[in-house]
Amino acid sequence: MTSPEPKRAAARVDCHDPQVVQPHKQTLLKRLNRVEGQVRGVAQMIQDDRYCVDVLTQVAAIQSALDAVALQLLEDHTRGCVADAVRADRGSKGNGGNGDRAITELMAVVKRFAR
């Protein structure tokens, strides 16, 4: 996977597989389709001048659903790319460094979600 921004591409950890496989693809897509419908529903609620608390309740549900998607992706990345990079470093007797980069990248992503 390559990034359009050169700065980020240098920090990105390359997985051993050129194609990323999402082990929970169908579940994630189903959840995202549901979120998409919820967002359209919130837009309609605002258009219809619905009670603010009802709209906010729906926004909170959307945030929760997106958090669940993010956590699943984070877990899959950790168990996949990060674990592979750490295992590869162990096999190279510390000469690789890709495991450290993978952990640094992982922590940067986790910090984005810390509230």
C-alpha positions as CSV (number, residue, x, y, z in Angstrom):
1,M,0.0,0.0,0.0
2,T,1.5,3.4,-0.9
3,S,0.5,6.7,0.4
4,P,0.0,9.8,-1.8
5,E,2.0,11.9,0.7
6,P,5.8,11.2,0.6
7,K,6.2,12.1,4.3
8,R,3.8,9.4,5.4
9,A,5.0,6.9,2.9
10,A,8.4,6.9,4.7
11,A,6.9,6.2,8.1
12,R,4.5,3.5,6.8
13,V,5.2,-0.1,7.6
14,D,5.1,-2.4,4.7
15,C,3.3,-5.6,5.2
16,H,4.8,-8.7,3.8
17,D,1.8,-9.2,1.6
18,P,1.4,-6.7,-1.3
19,Q,-2.4,-7.0,-1.0
20,V,-4.0,-6.3,2.3
21,V,-6.6,-8.9,3.2
22,Q,-9.4,-7.7,5.5
23,P,-10.4,-10.8,7.5
24,H,-13.7,-9.1,8.6
25,K,-14.4,-7.4,5.3
26,Q,-18.1,-8.4,5.0
27,T,-18.9,-7.5,8.6
28,L,-17.1,-4.2,8.3
29,L,-18.9,-3.3,5.0
30,K,-22.3,-4.3,6.5
31,R,-21.6,-2.1,9.5
32,L,-20.4,0.8,7.3
33,N,-23.5,0.6,5.2
34,R,-25.6,0.8,8.3
35,V,-23.7,3.9,9.4
36,E,-24.2,5.4,6.0
37,G,-28.0,5.0,6.4
38,Q,-27.8,6.5,9.9
39,V,-26.0,9.5,8.6
40,R,-28.6,10.0,5.9
41,G,-31.2,9.7,8.7
42,V,-29.6,12.3,10.8
43,A,-29.4,14.7,7.8
44,Q,-33.2,14.1,7.3
45,M,-33.8,14.7,11.0
46,I,-32.0,18.1,10.8
47,Q,-33.9,18.9,7.6
48,D,-37.2,18.1,9.4
49,D,-36.2,20.2,12.5
50,R,-36.4,17.3,14.8
51,Y,-35.7,17.6,18.5
52,C,-32.0,18.2,19.2
53,V,-31.7,15.4,21.8
54,D,-33.0,12.9,19.3
55,V,-30.5,14.0,16.7
56,L,-27.7,13.9,19.2
57,T,-28.7,10.4,20.3
58,Q,-28.4,9.3,16.6
59,V,-25.0,11.0,16.3
60,A,-23.7,9.2,19.4
61,A,-24.9,5.9,17.8
62,I,-23.0,6.7,14.6
63,Q,-19.8,7.5,16.6
64,S,-20.1,4.3,18.5
65,A,-20.5,2.3,15.3
66,L,-17.5,4.0,13.7
67,D,-15.5,3.3,16.8
68,A,-16.4,-0.4,16.5
69,V,-15.2,-0.4,12.9
70,A,-12.0,1.3,13.8
71,L,-11.3,-1.1,16.7
72,Q,-11.8,-4.1,14.5
73,L,-9.5,-2.6,11.8
74,L,-6.9,-1.8,14.6
75,E,-7.1,-5.4,15.9
76,D,-6.8,-6.9,12.5
77,H,-3.8,-4.7,11.7
78,T,-2.1,-5.5,15.0
79,R,-2.6,-9.3,14.6
80,G,-1.6,-9.1,10.9
81,C,1.0,-6.5,9.8
82,V,2.4,-5.6,13.3
83,A,2.7,-9.2,14.5
84,D,4.4,-10.2,11.2
85,A,6.9,-7.3,11.5
86,V,7.7,-8.2,15.1
87,R,8.1,-11.9,14.2
88,A,10.4,-11.0,11.2
89,D,12.6,-8.9,13.5
90,R,13.0,-11.8,15.9
91,G,13.9,-14.0,13.0
92,S,16.6,-11.6,11.9
93,K,18.2,-11.4,15.4
94,G,17.5,-7.6,15.8
95,N,18.9,-6.5,12.4
96,G,15.5,-5.6,10.9
97,G,13.9,-2.7,12.8
98,N,10.6,-3.1,10.9
99,G,9.0,-4.4,14.1
100,D,9.9,-1.2,16.0
101,R,8.5,0.9,13.1
102,A,5.3,-1.2,13.1
103,I,4.9,-0.6,16.8
104,T,5.6,3.2,16.4
105,E,3.0,3.4,13.6
106,L,0.5,1.4,15.7
107,M,0.9,3.7,18.7
108,A,0.4,6.8,16.5
109,V,-2.8,5.3,15.2
110,V,-4.0,4.4,18.8
111,K,-3.3,8.0,19.9
112,R,-5.6,9.3,17.2
113,F,-8.4,7.4,18.9
114,A,-7.6,8.3,22.5
115,R,-10.1,10.8,23.8
